[in-house]
């Protein structure tokens, strides 16, 4: 009866594996400690800074607006008690009075805040728009009256009667237009246009400041997400692209790819006859064929 030679011992580990295939050893969630509470992040928005030149210019315009408004009010009330033609001068008082109060309020607020910030630019847009629209209406009315009043033409401010000696009408008791105050009327017209110009410039500047303020509010703020509290990655991990795996044979553990010249299970080359005689060797022609070379790979499975 033929008996085989001593069988090789089975390796402790059947196949050599990639050392980092399973990542770090399994650790429970409690080992990482309880997550620390994350405080709410405050979004601090910075107000757009004003240039020093624009601050000085705006303060100077408001100061000039106060002076011009006072002059318009004084010239308007100087025509009090005249004929109905110059009663139109009273129309300029409300616009000039509003301009005076608004510019004075702006300068007071800036003085209290030490020139850091004044009234909200959105309020400036509305008030300056109202003032320059009213001032343009008043200045237009004054210009119209100044144009249609012919300076030096006494016929528009005279009495007339029929003179039989010349058989024609003659004029008498003639007065100058605007009761001789045509120069004051022209001055009131000029100051009304100047009031319109000052608050039109302030209106444009307030629109720019409001746009910059609204644009700063719409700026995107990136909030860093602290992320979910998870432990280290566990289980099978895919090798990075381009990484080279070098397998080293552990002591006493053979690799799965053995040389074909050394078969895993060597076949017996001797056998004993039934009569118990000396063992006979197989001839080279009777030796079994070598098993085919098989390359084995180990792929970890998700299911256990």
Secondary structure by P-SEA (a helix, b strand, c coil): cccccccccccccccccccccccccccccccccccccccccccccccccccaaaaaaaaaaaaaaaaaaaaaaaaaaccccccccccccccaaaaaaaaaaaaaaaaaaaaaacccccccaaaaaaaaaaaaaaaaaaaaaaaaaaaacccccccccbbbbbbccccbbbbcccccccccaaaaaaaaaaaaaaaaaaaaaaaaaaaaaaaaaaaaaabbbbbbccccccccccccccccccbbbbbbbcccccccccccccccccccccccccccccccccccccccccccbbbbbbbbbccc
